[in-house]
Amino acid sequence: MQIKHFFDDPTHLVHSALNSLTITNPSIAFDKENKIIYRRPRQDGDQKVSIISGGGSGHEPGFAGFVGKGMLTASVAGTIFASPSAEQVRRAVLTRVPTEKGVLVITMNYTGDVLNFGMAAEKAKAGGVSTEFYAIGDDVGVGRAKGGKVGRRGIGGGILLLKIVGALAEAGGSLTQVYELAQQVNRNLISLGSSLERVHVPGREIPKEGETEGVIPYGEIEVGMGIHNEPGSKRVKASLPELVKIMLAQLLDPNDSDRHYTNITKDDKIVLFMNNLGATSMIEFAGATNECVKQLKEDYGLTPVRVITGTFLTSLDGLGWSASILKLEDTKLGSGKSMLELIDAPAESVGWANTGVATSTWDADQSATFDKAATDTADTSKTNLTIDPQQASKLLKVGLERMAKAEPDVTRYDSIVGDGDCGIGLKRGAEAVMKLLDSGDLPTDAVGFLNKIIPVVENEMDGTSGAIYAIFLNALAFGLRSQDTGSSKAVDSQTWAKAMKSAMGDLAKYTPATKGDRTLMDSLIPFADTLSQGGSLKDAAAASRKGAEETKSMKASLGRAVYVGAEEEWMGKIPDPGAWGLAEFFDGIAEAS
């Protein structure tokens, strides 16, 4: 792997790369603090649906390089190969783009991106902004069996999807139309990459001489490698024509039930989208494109109506490339809005290689910026739903105290089946919420009460469980607000049950985890289901405890427990740490009720 770099400070590198976009395209601006690239206000003042994407840095020009007229409205960057925080995305939605026509938050299907972009989308929706969220998954390198509930990863073909939905938004499409088109394109999109070598991240420790872990041996090719060095389906020794044959088979073979996501026949019209992972020489990349087109014609009877090649979504200096095939399908959106017309529509973004920035854009006054005052995402308008804040505080504090006291057990469990930080995270969050409750500054408005707690959870609880709690609480606030009929009403168990059912539905958009996966959902789902079915708080807590106990005998299908530790050492003895901690909380509030 290449270990020589011009930059040894990855933070400075990311900031420099993002700022460079404002030099090459004067219609965009840079919020350095939050690593947001965004379009300056439109010259014509016409409002359109805003599209926000993003993800870890190191994939340039994706995603910030696609901000501009005809594509993205804004992009949010994390550090190299790491998702940006939900707070960064929240600020992009609320302070850097127009929201009058709605916002589509769209990213690639990776856990960190889905949770953090999803949390921001839920907060925006709870705050009254029409918002939709979508995670792109186009990769067939990891099939259904291995991908499981996580589904397909997002790789190079996702950029073609962003181009299409960006063009529809520019053409005046509604939020519903843009969101539904994203889903339609994804159903018809398949991608696969291959690489000769893994990559080295600037600033990370240089492998010691003789170390071979993770290195692809000379002469071998990783078929299906992900954009963060993740393994693919297999390693092969093959010539370029042999490699292309293997890749096209994984993409198009209708008999491969593990990878057959889109049925494409010789009667279909297709677009071939070739993406350089960063370091493949242009002459070899051109040769690979030629070979793909040749075999598509000869072996499958397919002649692409468009062949788009370029460096769109890289893996730093990845020595490989990916091929994506889009089956063109009727959008039913009318003239000028077919998939092909939207692909051909002009776009003024640095990363879209098939077009450039128009002269009129360079000549226009580009001094304006979007810099709206930052506001709390939560909708602070009062509702007519009331609670007794003292009674609610009493119940919560007993539950939170039990959760905090369970920290040693939860930490011990997580040290065996995880990375050991679950207990500390739960305790830190519980203590922070208890401190808020002790302040006494608690409204009688039920939604307002929740909105006091939510930012504490967001700021004090980290990790995957923290993100899940934050998304759930935001969605719970939305579920409560949606039951406000305009007349004063004390929130009862039925109201909470309906709100929880709504929140569980929203949470399912951002995590594939469900009952039986050995996660905190094994505690949360039984609690919510029991309340929804008319059970008492004590009944719901008992169901939650039963669910947590049952995780002791479950095989993990999500999270670090899938690959951490020897299963025989804990199976039947150790519960899921997150489920156990949550059950302690529910036991506490039931005890105090």
C-alpha positions as CSV (number, residue, x, y, z in Angstrom):
1,M,0.0,0.0,0.0
2,Q,1.1,3.6,-0.6
3,I,2.2,5.1,2.8
4,K,3.8,8.3,1.6
5,H,1.6,11.5,1.9
6,F,2.1,15.2,1.4
7,F,-0.1,15.9,4.6
8,D,0.5,14.3,8.0
9,D,-2.3,16.2,9.8
10,P,-5.6,14.7,8.6
11,T,-7.7,17.5,10.2
12,H,-5.8,20.2,8.3
13,L,-6.0,18.1,5.1
14,V,-9.8,17.8,5.3
15,H,-10.3,21.5,5.9
16,S,-7.9,22.4,3.1
17,A,-9.6,20.1,0.7
18,L,-13.1,21.4,1.5
19,N,-12.0,25.0,1.3
20,S,-10.5,24.4,-2.1
21,L,-14.0,23.8,-3.5
22,T,-14.9,27.4,-2.9
23,I,-12.0,28.4,-5.0
24,T,-12.9,26.2,-8.0
25,N,-16.7,27.0,-7.8
26,P,-17.6,30.5,-6.7
27,S,-21.3,29.5,-6.2
28,I,-20.5,27.5,-3.0
29,A,-19.4,28.5,0.5
30,F,-17.7,26.7,3.4
31,D,-18.7,26.4,7.1
32,K,-15.4,25.3,8.5
33,E,-16.6,24.7,12.1
34,N,-19.1,22.2,11.0
35,K,-17.4,21.0,7.8
36,I,-20.4,22.0,5.6
37,I,-20.1,22.9,1.9
38,Y,-23.3,24.6,0.8
39,R,-24.7,26.6,-2.1
40,R,-25.0,30.3,-1.8
41,P,-28.5,31.7,-2.1
42,R,-30.0,31.3,-5.6
43,Q,-29.7,34.4,-7.8
44,D,-33.3,34.1,-9.0
45,G,-34.7,33.6,-5.5
46,D,-36.7,30.6,-6.7
47,Q,-37.0,28.0,-3.9
48,K,-36.4,24.3,-4.6
49,V,-36.2,21.1,-2.6
50,S,-32.9,21.1,-0.8
51,I,-30.8,17.9,-0.9
52,I,-28.2,17.3,1.7
53,S,-25.7,14.4,1.6
54,G,-22.3,13.7,3.0
55,G,-20.2,11.2,4.9
56,G,-16.6,10.6,5.8
57,S,-13.8,12.4,4.0
58,G,-11.4,10.5,1.9
59,H,-13.9,9.8,-0.9
60,E,-13.3,13.0,-2.9
61,P,-14.9,14.5,-4.9
62,G,-17.7,12.8,-3.1
63,F,-19.6,14.3,-1.5
64,A,-18.8,17.9,-1.2
65,G,-17.6,18.0,-4.8
66,F,-21.2,17.5,-5.9
67,V,-22.6,20.6,-4.3
68,G,-23.8,23.1,-6.9
69,K,-26.6,24.0,-9.2
70,G,-28.3,20.8,-10.5
71,M,-27.0,18.5,-7.8
72,L,-26.6,18.8,-4.0
73,T,-27.6,21.9,-2.0
74,A,-25.2,21.0,0.8
75,S,-22.8,18.3,2.0
76,V,-21.5,17.5,5.5
77,A,-18.1,16.0,6.0
78,G,-16.6,13.9,8.7
79,T,-13.0,13.1,9.4
80,I,-11.4,10.6,7.0
81,F,-13.6,7.5,6.7
82,A,-15.7,8.6,9.7
83,S,-19.3,9.9,9.7
84,P,-20.0,13.5,10.6
85,S,-21.9,14.0,13.8
86,A,-25.7,14.5,13.9
87,E,-25.1,18.0,15.2
88,Q,-23.1,18.9,12.0
89,V,-25.9,17.6,9.8
90,R,-28.6,19.3,12.0
91,R,-26.8,22.7,11.4
92,A,-26.7,22.0,7.7
93,V,-30.4,21.4,7.6
94,L,-31.4,24.4,9.8
95,T,-28.8,27.0,9.0
96,R,-27.3,26.4,5.5
97,V,-30.1,25.5,3.1
98,P,-33.6,26.7,2.2
99,T,-36.3,24.6,3.9
100,E,-39.4,26.1,2.4
101,K,-39.9,23.3,-0.1
102,G,-38.6,20.5,2.1
103,V,-35.3,18.7,2.6
104,L,-34.1,15.3,1.4
105,V,-31.3,14.0,3.6
106,I,-29.6,11.2,1.7
107,T,-26.4,9.3,2.4
108,M,-24.7,6.0,1.8
109,N,-25.8,2.9,3.7
110,Y,-23.2,2.7,6.5
111,T,-24.3,2.5,10.1
112,G,-22.6,5.7,11.4
113,D,-24.0,7.7,8.4
114,V,-27.5,6.3,8.7
115,L,-27.7,7.0,12.5
116,N,-26.2,10.5,12.5
117,F,-27.9,11.8,9.3
118,G,-31.0,10.0,10.4
119,M,-31.0,11.6,13.8
120,A,-30.6,15.0,12.2
121,A,-33.5,14.3,9.8
122,E,-35.8,13.3,12.7
123,K,-34.9,16.4,14.6
124,A,-35.6,18.6,11.6
125,K,-38.9,16.8,11.1
126,A,-39.8,17.2,14.8
127,G,-39.0,20.9,14.4
128,G,-41.5,21.4,11.6
129,V,-39.3,21.0,8.6
130,S,-40.7,18.7,5.9
131,T,-37.9,16.2,5.8
132,E,-37.3,12.8,4.2
133,F,-34.3,10.4,4.8
134,Y,-32.9,7.8,2.4
135,A,-29.8,5.6,2.6
136,I,-28.4,4.5,-0.8
137,G,-27.4,0.8,-1.1
138,D,-26.1,-0.2,-4.6
139,D,-23.2,-2.7,-3.9
140,V,-23.6,-6.3,-4.8
141,G,-20.1,-7.3,-3.5
142,V,-21.5,-8.5,-0.2
143,G,-24.5,-10.5,-0.9
144,R,-27.8,-11.0,1.0
145,A,-26.5,-13.8,3.2
146,K,-23.5,-11.9,4.5
147,G,-25.1,-8.4,4.4
148,G,-28.1,-9.6,6.4
149,K,-30.3,-6.9,7.8
150,V,-27.8,-4.1,7.1
151,G,-28.4,-4.5,3.4
152,R,-26.3,-3.3,0.5
153,R,-23.5,-0.9,1.0
154,G,-23.4,2.4,-0.8
155,I,-20.6,2.8,-3.3
156,G,-19.8,4.5,-6.6
157,G,-23.3,4.1,-8.3
158,G,-24.8,6.2,-5.5
159,I,-23.3,9.3,-7.1
160,L,-25.3,8.7,-10.3
161,L,-28.4,8.5,-8.1
162,L,-27.5,11.9,-6.5
163,K,-27.1,13.3,-10.0
164,I,-30.6,12.2,-11.0
165,V,-32.5,13.4,-7.8
166,G,-30.5,16.7,-7.9
167,A,-31.6,17.3,-11.4
168,L,-35.2,16.7,-10.5
169,A,-35.0,19.1,-7.6
170,E,-33.5,21.7,-9.8
171,A,-36.4,21.1,-12.3
172,G,-38.9,21.9,-9.6
173,G,-39.8,18.4,-8.4
174,S,-41.6,18.2,-5.0
175,L,-40.1,16.6,-2.0
176,T,-42.3,13.5,-2.4
177,Q,-41.3,13.2,-6.1
178,V,-37.6,13.5,-5.3
179,Y,-37.8,11.0,-2.4
180,E,-39.7,8.5,-4.5
181,L,-37.4,8.8,-7.4
182,A,-34.4,8.1,-5.2
183,Q,-36.0,4.8,-4.2
184,Q,-36.9,4.0,-7.8
185,V,-33.4,4.6,-9.0
186,N,-31.9,2.6,-6.2
187,R,-34.1,-0.4,-7.1
188,N,-32.7,-0.4,-10.6
189,L,-29.0,0.3,-9.6
190,I,-26.2,-2.3,-9.1
191,S,-22.5,-1.7,-8.5
192,L,-19.4,-3.7,-7.9
193,G,-15.8,-2.6,-7.2
194,S,-12.4,-4.4,-7.3
195,S,-9.0,-3.3,-6.0
196,L,-5.4,-4.4,-6.2
197,E,-4.5,-3.0,-2.7
198,R,-5.9,-1.5,0.5
199,V,-5.2,2.1,1.4
200,H,-3.4,3.9,4.2
201,V,-5.0,6.9,5.9
202,P,-2.8,10.0,6.3
203,G,-1.8,10.5,9.9
204,R,-2.2,6.9,11.0
205,E,0.7,4.7,12.1
206,I,2.8,3.4,9.2
207,P,2.9,-0.4,9.1
208,K,6.1,-1.9,10.3
209,E,8.4,-3.5,7.8
210,G,7.4,-7.0,7.1
211,E,3.8,-6.6,8.4
212,T,1.4,-8.2,5.9
213,E,-1.9,-8.1,7.7
214,G,-4.6,-6.7,5.4
215,V,-2.2,-6.4,2.5
216,I,-3.4,-8.0,-0.8
217,P,-0.6,-10.2,-2.1
218,Y,1.0,-9.3,-5.4
219,G,-1.0,-10.8,-8.3
220,E,-4.3,-11.0,-6.4
221,I,-7.4,-8.8,-6.8
222,E,-10.1,-8.2,-4.1
223,V,-13.4,-8.5,-5.8
224,G,-16.1,-6.4,-4.1
225,M,-13.8,-4.4,-1.8
226,G,-15.7,-1.5,-0.1
227,I,-14.7,2.1,0.0
228,H,-13.3,1.9,3.5
229,N,-11.0,-1.2,2.9
230,E,-13.9,-3.6,3.8
231,P,-13.5,-7.0,2.3
232,G,-15.5,-8.1,-0.7
233,S,-16.7,-11.5,-1.9
234,K,-13.4,-13.1,-2.8
235,R,-9.8,-12.7,-4.0
236,V,-8.8,-13.9,-7.4
237,K,-5.8,-14.1,-9.7
238,A,-7.1,-12.9,-13.1
239,S,-6.3,-10.9,-16.2
240,L,-8.4,-7.8,-16.8
241,P,-10.8,-9.6,-19.2
242,E,-11.2,-12.4,-16.7
243,L,-11.8,-9.9,-13.9
244,V,-14.5,-8.1,-15.9
245,K,-16.1,-11.4,-16.7
246,I,-16.3,-12.2,-12.9
247,M,-17.6,-8.8,-12.1
248,L,-20.3,-8.7,-14.7
249,A,-21.5,-12.2,-13.6
250,Q,-21.9,-10.9,-10.0
251,L,-23.8,-7.9,-11.3
252,L,-26.0,-9.6,-13.9
253,D,-26.4,-13.3,-13.4
254,P,-30.1,-14.0,-12.7
255,N,-29.2,-17.4,-11.2
256,D,-27.1,-15.8,-8.4
257,S,-29.9,-15.5,-5.8
258,D,-27.5,-14.0,-3.3
259,R,-26.6,-11.0,-5.5
260,H,-29.5,-10.7,-8.0
261,Y,-31.0,-7.4,-7.0
262,T,-32.1,-6.0,-10.4
263,N,-33.4,-8.1,-13.3
264,I,-31.8,-6.8,-16.5
265,T,-32.4,-8.3,-20.0
266,K,-31.1,-7.4,-23.5
267,D,-34.4,-5.5,-24.1
268,D,-33.6,-3.0,-21.3
269,K,-31.8,0.3,-21.8
270,I,-28.9,0.8,-19.4
271,V,-26.4,3.4,-18.3
272,L,-22.8,2.2,-17.5
273,F,-21.2,4.3,-14.8
274,M,-17.4,3.7,-14.3
275,N,-15.8,5.1,-11.1
276,N,-12.0,5.3,-10.4
277,L,-11.2,4.6,-6.8
278,G,-8.5,7.2,-6.9
279,A,-5.2,5.7,-8.1
280,T,-5.8,3.6,-11.1
281,S,-3.9,5.2,-14.0
282,M,-6.2,6.9,-16.6
283,I,-5.0,4.6,-19.4
284,E,-5.8,1.4,-17.4
285,F,-9.1,2.9,-16.3
286,A,-10.0,3.6,-19.9
287,G,-9.0,0.1,-20.8
288,A,-11.2,-1.3,-18.1
289,T,-14.1,0.8,-19.4
290,N,-13.6,-0.5,-22.9
291,E,-13.5,-4.1,-21.7
292,C,-16.7,-3.7,-19.7
293,V,-18.6,-2.3,-22.8
294,K,-17.2,-5.0,-25.0
295,Q,-18.3,-7.8,-22.7
296,L,-21.7,-6.3,-22.1
297,K,-22.4,-6.3,-25.8
298,E,-20.9,-9.7,-26.6
299,D,-22.0,-11.7,-23.5
300,Y,-25.3,-10.0,-22.5
301,G,-26.5,-8.2,-25.6
302,L,-26.5,-4.9,-23.8
303,T,-25.3,-1.7,-25.4
304,P,-25.3,1.2,-22.9
305,V,-27.1,4.3,-24.0
306,R,-24.7,6.3,-21.9
307,V,-21.2,5.5,-20.6
308,I,-20.1,7.9,-17.9
309,T,-16.5,7.6,-16.6
310,G,-14.6,9.5,-14.0
311,T,-13.3,9.8,-10.5
312,F,-16.5,10.3,-8.5
313,L,-16.3,8.4,-5.2
314,T,-12.8,7.4,-4.2
315,S,-11.1,5.5,-1.4
316,L,-8.2,7.9,-0.9
317,D,-5.7,6.6,-3.4
318,G,-7.5,3.3,-3.9
319,L,-5.9,1.2,-6.7
320,G,-9.1,0.0,-8.2
321,W,-12.4,0.9,-9.8
322,S,-16.1,0.1,-9.7
323,A,-18.7,-0.5,-12.4
324,S,-22.3,0.5,-11.9
325,I,-25.3,-0.4,-14.2
326,L,-28.5,1.5,-14.0
327,K,-31.6,0.1,-15.7
328,L,-33.6,3.0,-17.2
329,E,-37.2,2.9,-16.1
330,D,-40.1,5.2,-16.7
331,T,-40.3,7.8,-13.9
332,K,-43.9,8.8,-14.9
333,L,-42.9,12.4,-14.1
334,G,-43.5,13.9,-17.6
335,S,-41.4,15.5,-20.3
336,G,-37.8,16.4,-19.4
337,K,-37.8,14.2,-16.3
338,S,-36.9,10.8,-17.5
339,M,-33.9,9.1,-15.8
340,L,-31.8,9.8,-18.9
341,E,-32.9,13.4,-19.3
342,L,-32.1,14.0,-15.6
343,I,-28.7,12.4,-16.1
344,D,-28.0,14.7,-19.1
345,A,-29.3,17.8,-17.3
346,P,-26.5,20.4,-16.7
347,A,-24.9,20.5,-13.2
348,E,-22.4,23.0,-11.9
349,S,-20.4,21.0,-9.5
350,V,-16.7,20.4,-9.4
351,G,-17.0,16.6,-9.1
352,W,-19.4,16.0,-12.0
353,A,-17.0,15.3,-14.8
354,N,-19.4,15.6,-17.7
355,T,-20.0,19.3,-17.3
356,G,-18.5,22.5,-16.1
357,V,-19.4,25.7,-14.3
358,A,-21.2,28.1,-16.7
359,T,-19.7,31.5,-17.6
360,S,-22.9,33.1,-16.2
361,T,-22.1,31.6,-12.8
362,W,-18.6,33.0,-12.8
363,D,-19.8,36.4,-13.8
364,A,-22.6,36.7,-11.3
365,D,-22.3,38.4,-7.9
366,Q,-21.2,35.5,-5.6
367,S,-20.8,37.5,-2.4
368,A,-24.0,36.2,-0.6
369,T,-23.9,33.4,1.8
370,F,-26.4,31.3,3.7
371,D,-25.9,32.0,7.3
372,K,-29.2,31.8,9.1
373,A,-29.1,32.1,12.9
374,A,-28.7,28.7,14.4
375,T,-31.8,27.5,16.3
376,D,-32.7,24.6,18.4
377,T,-34.2,21.9,16.1
378,A,-37.0,21.1,18.5
379,D,-40.3,22.7,17.7
380,T,-40.7,24.9,20.8
381,S,-44.4,25.9,20.0
382,K,-46.6,24.8,22.9
383,T,-49.0,21.9,22.7
384,N,-52.2,21.2,24.6
385,L,-50.8,17.9,26.0
386,T,-50.0,18.2,29.7
387,I,-48.2,16.1,32.3
388,D,-47.3,16.6,36.0
389,P,-43.6,17.4,35.8
390,Q,-43.0,16.5,39.4
391,Q,-44.6,13.1,39.1
392,A,-42.8,12.4,35.7
393,S,-39.5,13.6,37.2
394,K,-40.0,11.2,40.2
395,L,-40.6,8.2,37.9
396,L,-37.7,9.0,35.6
397,K,-35.2,9.6,38.5
398,V,-35.9,6.2,40.0
399,G,-35.4,4.5,36.6
400,L,-32.2,6.6,35.9
401,E,-30.8,5.8,39.3
402,R,-31.2,2.1,38.6
403,M,-29.6,2.4,35.2
404,A,-26.6,4.3,36.7
405,K,-26.2,1.7,39.5
406,A,-26.2,-1.1,37.0
407,E,-23.0,0.4,35.3
408,P,-20.5,-2.2,36.8
409,D,-22.6,-5.1,35.5
410,V,-23.2,-3.5,32.1
411,T,-19.6,-2.6,31.8
412,R,-18.5,-6.2,32.6
413,Y,-21.0,-7.6,30.1
414,D,-19.8,-5.2,27.4
415,S,-16.2,-6.0,28.1
416,I,-16.9,-9.6,27.2
417,V,-19.1,-9.1,24.2
418,G,-18.3,-5.6,23.0
419,D,-15.8,-2.8,23.5
420,G,-16.5,-2.1,27.2
421,D,-18.0,1.4,26.9
422,C,-21.8,0.8,27.1
423,G,-22.1,1.0,30.9
424,I,-20.1,4.2,31.2
425,G,-22.2,5.8,28.4
426,L,-25.5,4.8,30.0
427,K,-24.3,6.1,33.4
428,R,-23.1,9.4,32.0
429,G,-26.4,10.0,30.2
430,A,-28.5,9.0,33.2
431,E,-26.6,11.3,35.6
432,A,-26.8,14.2,33.1
433,V,-30.6,13.8,32.8
434,M,-31.0,13.5,36.6
435,K,-29.1,16.7,37.0
436,L,-31.6,18.4,34.6
437,L,-34.5,17.0,36.5
438,D,-33.1,18.3,39.8
439,S,-32.9,21.8,38.4
440,G,-36.7,22.0,38.7
441,D,-37.0,23.9,35.4
442,L,-39.6,21.5,33.9
443,P,-42.7,22.5,31.9
444,T,-46.1,21.0,32.2
445,D,-46.3,20.8,28.4
446,A,-45.5,17.1,27.7
447,V,-43.6,17.8,24.4
448,G,-41.8,20.6,26.0
449,F,-40.8,18.3,28.9
450,L,-39.3,15.8,26.4
451,N,-37.5,18.6,24.5
452,K,-35.7,19.5,27.7
453,I,-34.3,16.0,28.0
454,I,-33.5,15.3,24.4
455,P,-30.4,17.6,23.9
456,V,-28.9,16.2,27.2
457,V,-29.1,12.7,25.8
458,E,-27.7,13.8,22.4
459,N,-24.7,15.6,24.0
460,E,-23.9,13.2,26.8
461,M,-24.5,9.7,25.4
462,D,-22.2,8.7,22.6
463,G,-21.8,5.5,20.6
464,T,-24.5,3.6,18.6
465,S,-26.8,3.3,21.6
466,G,-26.7,7.0,22.3
467,A,-27.7,7.7,18.7
468,I,-30.5,5.2,18.9
469,Y,-31.8,6.8,22.2
470,A,-31.6,10.2,20.6
471,I,-33.5,9.2,17.4
472,F,-36.1,7.4,19.5
473,L,-36.7,10.4,21.8
474,N,-37.0,12.9,18.9
475,A,-39.5,10.6,17.2
476,L,-41.3,10.1,20.5
477,A,-41.7,13.9,20.7
478,F,-43.1,14.0,17.2
479,G,-45.5,11.1,18.0
480,L,-46.8,13.1,21.0
481,R,-47.2,16.3,19.1
482,S,-49.1,14.6,16.3
483,Q,-51.8,13.7,18.9
484,D,-52.5,17.4,19.8
485,T,-56.1,18.0,18.8
486,G,-56.2,21.6,20.0
487,S,-58.0,20.9,23.3
488,S,-56.2,20.5,26.6
489,K,-55.6,16.9,27.5
490,A,-53.6,15.2,30.2
491,V,-51.2,12.6,28.7
492,D,-52.3,9.1,29.7
493,S,-50.9,5.7,29.1
494,Q,-52.8,5.4,25.8
495,T,-51.3,8.6,24.5
496,W,-47.8,7.5,25.4
497,A,-48.4,4.1,23.9
498,K,-49.5,5.7,20.5
499,A,-46.4,7.9,20.6
500,M,-44.1,5.0,21.3
501,K,-45.6,3.0,18.4
502,S,-45.1,5.9,16.1
503,A,-41.5,6.4,17.4
504,M,-40.7,2.7,16.9
505,G,-41.8,3.0,13.3
506,D,-39.5,5.9,12.7
507,L,-36.6,4.3,14.5
508,A,-36.9,1.3,12.2
509,K,-35.9,3.5,9.3
510,Y,-32.4,4.0,10.8
511,T,-31.5,0.6,12.3
512,P,-32.3,-2.9,11.0
513,A,-32.2,-4.2,14.6
514,T,-35.3,-5.9,15.8
515,K,-36.4,-8.4,18.5
516,G,-34.1,-11.4,18.4
517,D,-31.0,-9.6,17.2
518,R,-29.4,-9.3,20.6
519,T,-29.5,-5.6,21.0
520,L,-31.2,-3.0,23.2
521,M,-34.2,-3.5,20.9
522,D,-34.9,-6.8,22.7
523,S,-35.7,-4.7,25.7
524,L,-37.3,-1.7,24.0
525,I,-39.7,-3.5,21.6
526,P,-41.4,-5.7,24.2
527,F,-41.9,-2.6,26.5
528,A,-43.5,-0.6,23.6
529,D,-45.6,-3.5,22.3
530,T,-47.0,-4.3,25.8
531,L,-48.0,-0.7,26.3
532,S,-49.6,-0.6,22.8
533,Q,-51.6,-3.7,23.7
534,G,-53.1,-2.0,26.8
535,G,-50.7,-3.5,29.3
536,S,-49.7,-1.6,32.5
537,L,-46.4,0.1,33.1
538,K,-45.4,-2.9,35.4
539,D,-46.5,-5.3,32.7
540,A,-44.4,-3.5,30.1
541,A,-41.3,-3.4,32.4
542,A,-41.7,-7.2,33.0
543,A,-41.8,-7.8,29.3
544,S,-38.7,-5.7,28.9
545,R,-36.9,-7.6,31.6
546,K,-37.9,-10.9,30.0
547,G,-36.6,-9.7,26.6
548,A,-33.3,-8.7,28.2
549,E,-32.9,-12.1,29.9
550,E,-33.6,-13.9,26.6
551,T,-30.6,-12.2,25.0
552,K,-28.3,-14.4,27.0
553,S,-29.1,-17.3,24.7
554,M,-29.3,-15.3,21.4
555,K,-26.7,-15.4,18.7
556,A,-25.7,-11.8,17.8
557,S,-26.6,-10.7,14.3
558,L,-25.7,-7.0,14.7
559,G,-23.1,-5.0,16.5
560,R,-19.6,-5.9,17.8
561,A,-20.9,-9.0,19.5
562,V,-21.0,-10.6,16.0
563,Y,-17.2,-10.8,15.9
564,V,-15.9,-10.0,19.4
565,G,-15.0,-12.7,21.8
566,A,-15.6,-16.5,21.8
567,E,-19.3,-17.2,21.6
568,E,-19.0,-20.3,23.7
569,E,-17.6,-18.3,26.6
570,W,-20.8,-16.1,27.0
571,M,-23.7,-17.9,25.3
572,G,-26.3,-18.6,27.9
573,K,-24.6,-16.5,30.5
574,I,-24.1,-12.9,29.4
575,P,-27.1,-10.7,28.3
576,D,-26.8,-7.9,25.7
577,P,-25.4,-5.0,27.7
578,G,-27.7,-2.3,26.1
579,A,-30.8,-4.4,26.6
580,W,-29.9,-5.1,30.3
581,G,-29.3,-1.4,31.1
582,L,-32.6,-0.4,29.5
583,A,-34.4,-3.1,31.4
584,E,-33.0,-1.7,34.6
585,F,-34.4,1.8,33.7
586,F,-37.9,0.4,32.9
587,D,-37.9,-1.7,36.2
588,G,-37.2,1.5,38.1
589,I,-40.0,3.6,36.6
590,A,-42.4,0.7,37.1
591,E,-41.3,0.4,40.7
592,A,-41.9,4.1,41.3
593,S,-45.3,4.2,39.6
